């Protein structure tokens, strides 16, 4: 089964698990996507990559006091994440959100 692992939902009262996720990667699973927060630190992306993740969804909702906001407001955050990931890790696949269409 292909997976998208949401490590960034701001609309939950629970702490998101974002360590030791490499156990979800296996040779029979072509897609194992990490769904990032718009404010993900580059060091966390580096950690996911070192664990073996090569597919990234940029990104989930932006945390705000009331929960989260998505759509075009996160486009600039996503462009920053995408630029970082693709420049450092050209072998990755990225799903762009927040108004990004190509």
KELUM-844914 format. One record per residue (C-alpha): x, y, z; residue number from 1; chain. Coordinates in nm, 2 decimals, padded with zeros to 4 digits, m for minus. Each point is the difference from the previous one (the first is absolute). Layout:
<torlos>
TORLO | X | Y | Z | vogu | donu
TORLO | X | Y | Z | NUM | A
...
</torlos>
This chain:
<torlos>
TORLO | X | Y | Z | vogu | donu
TORLO | 00.00 | 00.00 | 00.00 | 1 | A
TORLO | 00.13 | 00.35 | m00.09 | 2 | A
TORLO | 00.01 | 00.25 | 00.29 | 3 | A
TORLO | 00.00 | 00.37 | 00.06 | 4 | A
TORLO | 00.12 | 00.06 | 00.36 | 5 | A
TORLO | m00.14 | 00.32 | 00.14 | 6 | A
TORLO | 00.26 | 00.13 | 00.25 | 7 | A
TORLO | m00.13 | 00.35 | 00.02 | 8 | A
TORLO | m00.37 | 00.03 | 00.07 | 9 | A
TORLO | m00.06 | 00.31 | 00.22 | 10 | A
TORLO | m00.37 | m00.09 | 00.06 | 11 | A
TORLO | 00.07 | m00.27 | 00.26 | 12 | A
TORLO | 00.06 | 00.01 | 00.37 | 13 | A
TORLO | 00.25 | m00.29 | m00.02 | 14 | A
TORLO | 00.37 | 00.04 | m00.07 | 15 | A
TORLO | 00.09 | m00.12 | m00.35 | 16 | A
TORLO | 00.24 | m00.29 | m00.03 | 17 | A
TORLO | 00.28 | 00.09 | m00.23 | 18 | A
TORLO | 00.29 | m00.22 | 00.10 | 19 | A
TORLO | 00.09 | m00.36 | m00.10 | 20 | A
TORLO | m00.24 | 00.01 | m00.29 | 21 | A
TORLO | 00.25 | m00.18 | m00.22 | 22 | A
TORLO | m00.17 | m00.33 | 00.10 | 23 | A
TORLO | m00.28 | 00.09 | m00.24 | 24 | A
TORLO | 00.23 | m00.01 | m00.30 | 25 | A
TORLO | 00.04 | m00.34 | m00.17 | 26 | A
TORLO | 00.09 | m00.13 | m00.34 | 27 | A
TORLO | m00.36 | m00.08 | m00.10 | 28 | A
TORLO | m00.13 | 00.35 | 00.09 | 29 | A
TORLO | 00.06 | 00.24 | m00.29 | 30 | A
TORLO | m00.15 | 00.30 | 00.17 | 31 | A
TORLO | 00.06 | 00.09 | 00.36 | 32 | A
TORLO | m00.05 | 00.37 | 00.01 | 33 | A
TORLO | 00.07 | 00.24 | 00.29 | 34 | A
TORLO | m00.25 | 00.28 | 00.03 | 35 | A
TORLO | 00.19 | 00.30 | 00.14 | 36 | A
TORLO | m00.11 | 00.30 | 00.19 | 37 | A
TORLO | 00.06 | 00.34 | m00.17 | 38 | A
TORLO | 00.23 | 00.09 | 00.28 | 39 | A
TORLO | 00.21 | m00.33 | 00.00 | 40 | A
TORLO | 00.36 | 00.06 | 00.09 | 41 | A
TORLO | 00.26 | m00.09 | m00.27 | 42 | A
TORLO | 00.17 | m00.23 | 00.26 | 43 | A
TORLO | m00.32 | m00.20 | 00.03 | 44 | A
TORLO | m00.02 | m00.04 | m00.38 | 45 | A
TORLO | 00.37 | m00.12 | 00.01 | 46 | A
TORLO | m00.10 | m00.25 | 00.26 | 47 | A
TORLO | m00.29 | m00.14 | m00.20 | 48 | A
TORLO | 00.23 | m00.02 | m00.31 | 49 | A
TORLO | 00.27 | m00.18 | 00.20 | 50 | A
TORLO | m00.26 | m00.25 | 00.12 | 51 | A
TORLO | m00.07 | m00.08 | m00.37 | 52 | A
TORLO | m00.30 | 00.21 | m00.09 | 53 | A
TORLO | 00.00 | 00.13 | m00.36 | 54 | A
TORLO | m00.36 | 00.13 | m00.03 | 55 | A
TORLO | m00.11 | 00.32 | 00.17 | 56 | A
TORLO | m00.34 | 00.18 | 00.01 | 57 | A
TORLO | 00.06 | 00.37 | 00.04 | 58 | A
TORLO | m00.21 | 00.07 | 00.20 | 59 | A
TORLO | m00.27 | m00.04 | 00.26 | 60 | A
TORLO | m00.19 | 00.29 | 00.16 | 61 | A
TORLO | 00.17 | 00.29 | 00.17 | 62 | A
TORLO | m00.04 | m00.01 | 00.37 | 63 | A
TORLO | m00.20 | 00.30 | 00.14 | 64 | A
TORLO | m00.16 | 00.06 | 00.34 | 65 | A
TORLO | m00.34 | m00.12 | m00.13 | 66 | A
TORLO | 00.15 | m00.33 | m00.15 | 67 | A
TORLO | 00.13 | 00.02 | m00.35 | 68 | A
TORLO | m00.03 | 00.19 | m00.33 | 69 | A
TORLO | 00.07 | m00.13 | m00.35 | 70 | A
TORLO | m00.03 | 00.10 | m00.36 | 71 | A
TORLO | 00.19 | 00.28 | m00.18 | 72 | A
TORLO | 00.13 | 00.15 | 00.33 | 73 | A
TORLO | 00.25 | m00.28 | 00.03 | 74 | A
TORLO | 00.13 | 00.03 | m00.35 | 75 | A
TORLO | 00.31 | 00.19 | 00.10 | 76 | A
TORLO | 00.08 | m00.24 | 00.28 | 77 | A
TORLO | m00.03 | m00.29 | m00.24 | 78 | A
TORLO | 00.22 | 00.17 | m00.26 | 79 | A
TORLO | 00.27 | 00.03 | 00.26 | 80 | A
TORLO | m00.03 | m00.36 | 00.11 | 81 | A
TORLO | 00.00 | m00.12 | m00.36 | 82 | A
TORLO | 00.30 | 00.21 | m00.10 | 83 | A
TORLO | 00.20 | m00.14 | 00.30 | 84 | A
TORLO | m00.10 | m00.36 | m00.06 | 85 | A
TORLO | 00.06 | 00.00 | m00.38 | 86 | A
TORLO | 00.33 | 00.19 | 00.02 | 87 | A
TORLO | 00.14 | m00.23 | 00.27 | 88 | A
TORLO | m00.17 | m00.33 | m00.10 | 89 | A
TORLO | m00.07 | 00.00 | m00.37 | 90 | A
TORLO | m00.10 | m00.37 | 00.01 | 91 | A
TORLO | m00.32 | 00.08 | 00.19 | 92 | A
TORLO | m00.36 | 00.02 | m00.11 | 93 | A
TORLO | m00.21 | 00.29 | 00.13 | 94 | A
TORLO | m00.37 | 00.07 | 00.02 | 95 | A
TORLO | m00.06 | 00.37 | 00.01 | 96 | A
TORLO | m00.30 | 00.16 | 00.17 | 97 | A
TORLO | m00.13 | 00.34 | 00.08 | 98 | A
TORLO | m00.07 | 00.12 | m00.35 | 99 | A
TORLO | 00.31 | m00.17 | m00.16 | 100 | A
TORLO | m00.11 | m00.16 | m00.33 | 101 | A
TORLO | 00.33 | m00.07 | m00.17 | 102 | A
</torlos>
